[in-house]
Amino acid sequence: MDRVRWPFPDNPGKLWHAGSGLTIAAVASISKLVLALNGLQIHGRDRLKQVLDNRDPKRGLITVANHYCCADDPVIWGILPWRHLRPRRTRWSMGAAEICFATDATATFFGLGKVVPTVRGAGVYQRGMDFMLERLNLGEWVHVFPEARVNQEHQWLRMKWGVGRLIAECDPTPIVLPFFHQGLDTVQPNRPPYAPRFGKKVTVLIGNVIDYAEKVAQMRADDLSPRDQRHEITEDIQRVMKSLRYEAETIHAYR
């Protein structure tokens, strides 16, 4: 992290919070407009609404999704009502440190948007991951792309174990909500000229809530190593995401 600026002040004041609010509102407005100009279809919206509105405020929330284009976050959050796009309620996300936090200007922008720098290849124990774990322990919402890169070819990639660490080490164990989306990479292509397109199909499939509290408690009782805990949880999420992918692709293809 020597050449990467950490964007969050130790004690953010009113000015920082105001800047964060303006940044999130502006980006959310653009995201909603982009989705409105395309054919958005959401399946399982009630599950997302239920977990955002009614979960235990002491338990953190982790949303997990595939990562097919560089605009997945923030555009995907245009599906949310405005009450969940306020700075204190919306998600924390992770961004590649060498891309999003390479300059003071970009670090400030992404930091105000509640994006946390992560260094690819630095493993599950790094400052950005520790920060996310702290947010979850405070009952906040964290979003994760376990593929850890933009999967332009739509390959089936092994998910990284960071998500497993966040679930295994958080106290209390967070709620997990997986979802899969199709079509955002046709709205915002990954190749030049990088301009958004309109009139495309976008499908979002929200999965079922996963509660790992009992599983984590059992793994701890069995004295499973932290490494094995991370691995087992991540493998389970990967199986869930594989099933969601098949269902989302089928829905999207036959629209």
N, C-alpha and C positions, 0 to 999 in steps of 0.2 A: 504494500500500500504506500510505499515511499513517494511515488509520483502520482498518487491518486488522492484527490482532495476529499476529506470526510465532510459531508455537507451539513451535518446537524450540530447546532450549538449545544453546549452542555445545558444551558438554561435558556431555551428559546423564549423571547419576549413577545409583546404584542405586535411589534413590527413584523417579526418572522411569521407569526400565526396569520397576520393579515395578508402577507405575501403568499403564504401557502393557500389560503382561502381563494385568493384571486387566481392563482395558477390552476388550482383544481377546477374552479368554476369555468375558466376559459377553456381548458382542455376537455372537460366534460361536455360543454356546449358543442364543441366541434365534433366530438365523438357521437353525440346524439344526432347531429345533423347528418353525419356520414351514414349512420345506420338508417336514418329516415329516408335517405335517397337511394337505399338499396332494399332488396326484398328480404327483410329480417323475419325469421320464424324461430320462436323459442318454445322448447318442450320442457316441461317440468318447472316452469316459472314459480309455481306455488311453493316448491321445495326450497328455492332460493329465498323467496319472500319469508317463508316460515323461519328459516334458520337465521336470517338477518334481523328479523323483528322480535323473535321470541326465545332465542337461546339464552342460557344462563349467562349473565354479564360477567361472571367470574371465570368463565371458561373461554379460552381463545378459540378463534376460528381459522382454519386453514382451507382455502380453496385451491384446487389443483386442476390444471388444464394443460392441453397440448399447446405447442408454440410453433405456428406455421408461418407467421410473418412478423416483421419488426414492429408493426402497429397493433398487435394483439392486445397489448396493454399500452395505451389506455382505451382503444376504441371499444373493446368488448364491454367495458363498464358503462357504455352508453345505454345498456339495457336496464340499468338501475333507476329507480325513482330518485328524485333530487335529495330526499332526506338521507340517502345513503352515500351521497357524493359530497357531504360536508367534511371538512378536514379531520374532525375528531371521530368520524364514523367510518370513513372509507378505508380501503385496504392499504396495507403496506406492501410494496412489491420489491423485486430485486432486479438490478440492472448490471450489465457487464461493466466492470470498473474501467477497463481500457477504452471503452466506447463512450459511455454516458458520463464519465467523471474525469475525462482527460484534460479538461480546461476548467477554469474557475466559472465561466459562464454556464457551461453545460452542467457542471456539478451543482450550481445554485438552482438552476431550473429543475433538474430531476429531484434534488433534495426537497424543494418546496412542493413537488408533486408526490412526496412520500415514497420515493424510490431509493433503495438502499444499495450502495456499491458492493458487489461481490467479485472476487478475483477468481476467474476460472482456472482450475488446476491447483488451487490453494487448499482444497479439501474442505471438510465439514466444520473444522475448527478454525474459524477466521472471524474478524471483527464484525463483518456484515451478518454472519449467521448468529453470532452471539447477540447482536442487537435484535434480530428477529425473534430469538428465543425470549428475550426480555419483554418484547411487545406482547407475545403470546401469554407470558406469565402474568401480564397485566390485564388479560382478557380481551386483547385487541384482535383485529383481523389481519391476517397475513396471506398474501397470494404467492403461489409457487408454480414455476414452470420446471418440472423435474427433468425435462430433456436437457435443460441448461444451455440451450442454443436454439437458434431459429432453424427448425427442421424443414428446409425448403423442399426437399425431395419426398417428404411424407414417409420417411423410412420408419421402421419400428426400432426405436433406439432404447438402449438400456437406460433406465432412469437413474439419476444420481441419488446418493444416499442422504443428501442434505434434508430432504423432506422427512426421512425416517428419523433423523436426529431430532428435528423439531418436535415430532410427535412423541418420541421415546423419552426425551429429557424434560419436556414441559410439565409443570405442576401447577394446576391440575391438567390432565391430558386434554388437549384441544379437540373440538369437533372438526371433522374433515368432510368437505363437500366437493366431490369431483365433478367436472363437466368437460364436454368435448364440443368443439366448434368446427364448422366447415365453411369455407368460402371467403374468409377475411383476406386471404392472400390473393384473391382475385379483385378485391376492393382496393387493397394496398399492395401492389406487386412488389416482390423482393428485388426487382431489377429496374434499371433506369427506364423512364425518367422519374420514377418513384412518386408519381402524382396519383391521388386517389381516383378511382373509377366509380361509376354509378350504374344502377340498374342490374347489379349482380345479385346472386342468391347468397344469403348468409343463414346458416342453421346453427342453433345452439341447443345442445341437449344437456340438461341439468340432471346429474345422477342422484342417487340416494345418499342421505347422510350416513357417515361411518363413524361409529363411536369406538375408539380403541382403548377406552379406559380399562376394561377387564383384561384385554390382551396384554397391555403394558404391565398391569399389576401382576399377571401370571408370569410374564417374562422376568420381572424383577424377583418374584418369589422363587423362580427356578434358577436365579443367579446367572442368567444369560448375560454374556459380555455386551458392553455398549455397541461394539461392532456388529455382533449377531442380531441385536435388537434392531439396529438401523436397517440391516440387510433384510430381515424378515418383514418388517413393516413396509419397506419400499417395494419388495417383491409382491406383497399383497395389493398395494395400490396399483402396481403395474398390471396386475391381472384385471382389476376393476376397470382401468383405463382402456385396456384392450377390448373388453366387452362394450364399453361406451363407444369406442371408435367404430366398431362394426355397426352398431345401431345408428350412430349419427351419420355415417357414410351412406347407409341404406336409405334413411329418411331424406337426406340431401339429394341423393341421386334420383329419387322418384317424386320430387316436388314438381 
